[in-house]
Amino acid sequence: MKLITAGERRYALLLAARDSDYVMKEYGGYFNVFVAAFGEGERWDLFRVVDGEFPDMNELHKYDGFVVSGSPYDAYGNDYWILKLCFLLQILDAMEKKVLGICFGHQVLCKSLGGKVGKACTGWDIGLREVKIVKDMSVPSFLEDLDEIPSSLSIIECHQDEVWEVPMGAEVIAFSDKTGVEMFAIGQHILGIQGHPEYTKDILYNLIDRLLSNNSIERDFAENTKVGLEIAEPDRKCWEKICRNFLKRRRNFTFS
C-alpha cells in the first residue's frame, strides 16, 4: 500500500505488526497513527514487512528516511521476515539512510547492527515510564530545537524484551529505572526508542485488554497499569518533535 501526498521528501513505514481491530476502527490502521505523529505533508509509503512486503532494493535511494514499528514478535527471532528485515537495516545503515526504530524496531536495529537483545530480566514494562536523558553527552541536533533539554520525559511503554548491549559506535541517549537503554543513536542516521512516542493512551488501554485476554499479563497488573495511566500523561508532543527533528534535519550531528 502506498500513500502519496504533496511534498518533496519521501519516507517509509516498515510495519512489523498487524493492525488490531481497535486501531482499524478508530484510526484506519497503524500507518495513520504513525503519519499523524511524524508526518508533516511529505510522501509516506507503507510496507507490511510482517507479511513479507518490503521496499524494492533498487528504490531505497529515493527515500529520506524509514521508521520501523513495534511488533508482538521477538526481534531476536528467526522468522524469515525478521531476518530479511535485519538484512535491509544493514543495507540502510551502510547507505547512511535515516532509520528510526520504535520498540521492536529499536531492538531489531540493535540486533541488526551488532548489538544484543533479549528478554527483560525485570519482565513486562507497560504504562508510563519516566525516561532520563544522559547528562554527560554532547547534545544531538534532534534535541536542539527543544526549548530546553529536559532531564527526563514520560513515554508510553509496552514491551517484555530489551536491548542488552548497543552496537559498537552507538551512544546511549536515555535510560530508565526499568530499562538500561531507552534510546540510542549511531552517527546521524540511526535512532532507536524503546517506548512508543506514537501511541495514544486509548491504544494502550486496548492493548492491555488484549494482553489480559490472551493471558500474557495478570489482571491485577493490568488494572494497576490502567490506574497509573489515568493519573499522568506522556510527553507526546515533545517525543513527536524529537522524532520529526531526527527524520527531517539535514544538518549533521555528532556526539563528539
C-alpha positions as CSV (number, residue, x, y, z in Angstrom):
1,M,0.0,0.0,0.0
2,K,1.3,3.5,-0.8
3,L,0.1,6.9,0.1
4,I,1.2,9.9,-2.0
5,T,0.8,13.4,-0.7
6,A,2.3,16.7,-1.6
7,G,5.9,17.3,-0.6
8,E,9.3,16.6,-2.0
9,R,10.6,14.3,0.8
10,R,9.7,10.6,0.9
11,Y,9.6,8.3,3.9
12,A,8.5,4.7,4.5
13,L,6.9,2.9,7.4
14,L,8.2,-0.7,7.8
15,L,5.2,-2.1,9.7
16,A,6.1,-5.1,11.8
17,A,2.7,-5.6,13.4
18,R,-0.8,-6.4,12.0
19,D,-3.5,-3.8,12.6
20,S,-5.7,-4.5,15.6
21,D,-9.5,-4.3,15.2
22,Y,-9.5,-1.3,17.5
23,V,-6.8,0.7,15.7
24,M,-8.5,-0.1,12.3
25,K,-11.8,1.2,13.7
26,E,-10.6,4.3,15.4
27,Y,-7.6,5.3,13.2
28,G,-7.8,3.3,10.0
29,G,-4.7,1.4,10.8
30,Y,-1.3,1.9,12.5
31,F,0.0,3.6,9.3
32,N,-2.3,6.5,10.0
33,V,-1.2,6.7,13.6
34,F,2.5,7.0,12.6
35,V,1.9,9.5,9.9
36,A,-0.2,11.6,12.3
37,A,2.7,11.6,14.8
38,F,5.7,12.0,12.5
39,G,4.3,13.3,9.2
40,E,4.2,16.9,8.0
41,G,2.8,16.6,4.5
42,E,5.6,14.5,2.9
43,R,5.1,11.4,0.9
44,W,4.8,8.3,3.1
45,D,4.8,4.7,1.8
46,L,3.7,1.6,3.8
47,F,5.4,-1.7,3.7
48,R,3.9,-4.5,5.8
49,V,7.2,-6.3,6.5
50,V,5.4,-8.6,8.9
51,D,3.6,-10.0,5.9
52,G,6.7,-10.1,3.7
53,E,6.2,-6.8,1.9
54,F,9.5,-5.0,1.5
55,P,10.6,-2.0,-0.5
56,D,12.4,-2.6,-3.8
57,M,16.2,-2.6,-3.1
58,N,16.6,-0.5,-6.3
59,E,14.4,2.2,-4.9
60,L,16.0,2.6,-1.4
61,H,17.9,5.7,-2.6
62,K,14.7,7.5,-3.2
63,Y,13.8,7.6,0.5
64,D,14.8,10.3,3.0
65,G,14.1,8.0,6.0
66,F,12.5,4.9,7.3
67,V,10.5,4.1,10.5
68,V,10.4,0.5,11.9
69,S,7.3,-0.1,14.1
70,G,6.7,-2.1,17.2
71,S,5.7,-5.8,16.9
72,P,4.4,-8.7,19.1
73,Y,7.3,-10.7,17.6
74,D,10.8,-11.1,19.2
75,A,13.5,-9.1,17.5
76,Y,15.9,-12.0,18.1
77,G,13.5,-14.5,16.4
78,N,14.5,-16.4,13.3
79,D,11.3,-15.8,11.3
80,Y,12.2,-15.3,7.6
81,W,10.7,-11.7,7.5
82,I,12.7,-10.7,10.6
83,L,16.0,-12.0,9.1
84,K,15.1,-10.2,5.8
85,L,14.4,-7.0,7.8
86,C,17.8,-7.3,9.5
87,F,19.5,-7.5,6.2
88,L,17.6,-4.5,4.9
89,L,18.5,-2.5,8.0
90,Q,22.2,-3.3,7.5
91,I,21.9,-2.0,3.9
92,L,20.2,1.2,5.1
93,D,22.9,1.7,7.7
94,A,25.6,1.3,5.0
95,M,23.8,3.8,2.9
96,E,23.5,6.1,6.0
97,K,19.8,6.4,5.5
98,K,17.8,7.8,8.4
99,V,16.2,4.9,10.3
100,L,14.0,5.4,13.4
101,G,13.2,2.2,15.3
102,I,10.3,2.1,17.8
103,C,10.1,-0.6,20.5
104,F,10.6,-3.8,18.4
105,G,12.2,-1.5,15.8
106,H,14.6,-0.2,18.4
107,Q,15.5,-3.8,19.3
108,V,15.8,-5.1,15.8
109,L,18.0,-2.1,14.8
110,C,20.3,-3.0,17.6
111,K,20.4,-6.7,16.7
112,S,21.0,-6.0,13.0
113,L,23.9,-3.7,13.7
114,G,25.8,-5.9,16.1
115,G,24.2,-5.3,19.5
116,K,22.5,-7.8,21.8
117,V,18.8,-8.0,22.7
118,G,16.7,-10.4,24.8
119,K,14.0,-10.9,27.4
120,A,14.0,-8.2,30.0
121,C,15.1,-9.6,33.4
122,T,12.5,-7.5,35.2
123,G,9.6,-8.6,33.0
124,W,6.9,-6.6,31.3
125,D,7.1,-2.8,31.2
126,I,3.6,-1.5,30.4
127,G,2.3,2.0,31.1
128,L,4.0,5.3,31.5
129,R,7.7,5.4,32.2
130,E,10.0,8.3,33.1
131,V,13.0,8.2,30.8
132,K,16.1,10.0,31.9
133,I,18.3,11.8,29.4
134,V,22.0,11.1,29.8
135,K,23.8,14.2,31.2
136,D,27.4,13.8,30.1
137,M,27.0,13.8,26.3
138,S,27.1,16.3,23.5
139,V,23.6,17.3,22.6
140,P,22.5,15.7,19.4
141,S,20.8,18.0,16.9
142,F,17.4,16.4,17.1
143,L,17.2,17.6,20.8
144,E,18.5,21.1,20.0
145,D,15.1,22.6,18.8
146,L,13.5,21.9,22.2
147,D,13.1,25.0,24.3
148,E,15.4,23.3,26.8
149,I,16.8,19.8,27.1
150,P,14.7,18.0,29.7
151,S,16.3,15.9,32.4
152,S,13.5,13.3,31.8
153,L,10.5,12.6,29.6
154,S,7.5,10.4,30.1
155,I,6.6,7.9,27.4
156,I,4.2,5.0,26.9
157,E,5.9,1.6,27.1
158,C,4.7,-1.9,26.2
159,H,7.5,-4.5,26.0
160,Q,9.0,-7.5,27.6
161,D,12.2,-7.6,25.5
162,E,15.0,-5.0,25.7
163,V,18.4,-4.0,24.4
164,W,21.1,-5.7,26.4
165,E,24.1,-4.2,24.7
166,V,24.2,-1.4,22.0
167,P,26.2,-1.9,18.8
168,M,29.8,-0.7,18.5
169,G,29.8,3.0,17.9
170,A,26.4,3.6,19.4
171,E,25.6,6.2,22.1
172,V,23.1,5.6,24.8
173,I,20.9,8.8,25.0
174,A,18.4,7.8,27.6
175,F,17.7,5.2,30.3
176,S,15.1,4.5,33.0
177,D,14.9,2.7,36.3
178,K,13.4,-0.3,34.4
179,T,15.4,-0.4,31.2
180,G,19.1,0.5,30.7
181,V,18.8,1.5,27.0
182,E,15.6,3.5,26.4
183,M,17.2,5.4,23.5
184,F,20.4,5.1,21.4
185,A,21.8,6.6,18.3
186,I,24.5,5.8,15.8
187,G,26.1,8.7,14.0
188,Q,23.5,11.0,12.5
189,H,21.3,8.3,10.8
190,I,20.2,5.7,13.4
191,L,17.9,6.3,16.3
192,G,16.2,3.7,18.5
193,I,13.5,4.4,21.1
194,Q,12.2,1.7,23.3
195,G,8.9,3.4,24.2
196,H,6.1,4.4,21.9
197,P,6.1,8.1,21.0
198,E,3.3,7.5,18.5
199,Y,0.9,5.8,20.9
200,T,-2.2,7.5,22.4
201,K,-3.4,6.3,25.8
202,D,-6.5,4.7,24.3
203,I,-4.4,2.5,22.1
204,L,-2.5,1.2,25.1
205,Y,-5.7,0.7,27.1
206,N,-6.9,-1.6,24.3
207,L,-3.6,-3.4,24.0
208,I,-3.7,-4.1,27.8
209,D,-7.1,-5.6,27.4
210,R,-5.9,-7.8,24.6
211,L,-2.8,-8.9,26.6
212,L,-5.1,-9.8,29.5
213,S,-7.5,-11.7,27.3
214,N,-4.7,-13.9,25.9
215,N,-3.2,-14.5,29.4
216,S,0.0,-12.6,28.7
217,I,-0.4,-10.5,31.8
218,E,-2.2,-10.9,35.1
219,R,-5.5,-9.0,35.9
220,D,-4.0,-7.1,38.9
221,F,-1.1,-6.0,36.8
222,A,-3.5,-4.8,34.1
223,E,-5.7,-2.9,36.5
224,N,-2.8,-1.2,38.3
225,T,-1.3,-0.2,35.0
226,K,-4.6,1.4,33.9
227,V,-4.8,3.3,37.2
228,G,-1.3,4.7,36.5
229,L,-2.4,5.8,33.1
230,E,-5.4,7.7,34.5
231,I,-3.3,10.0,36.7
232,A,-0.4,11.0,34.4
233,E,0.2,12.0,30.7
234,P,3.1,11.1,28.3
235,D,5.1,13.9,26.8
236,R,3.8,13.1,23.4
237,K,4.4,16.5,21.8
238,C,8.0,16.5,22.8
239,W,8.6,13.0,21.6
240,E,7.0,13.7,18.3
241,K,9.2,16.8,17.9
242,I,12.3,14.7,18.7
243,C,11.3,12.1,16.1
244,R,10.4,14.6,13.4
245,N,13.7,16.5,14.0
246,F,15.7,13.3,13.7
247,L,14.0,12.2,10.5
248,K,13.9,15.6,8.7
249,R,17.0,17.5,9.8
250,R,19.6,17.7,7.0
251,R,22.3,19.2,9.2
252,N,24.8,16.6,10.6
253,F,25.1,16.0,14.3
254,T,27.7,14.2,16.3
255,F,28.4,13.1,19.8
256,S,32.0,14.3,19.9
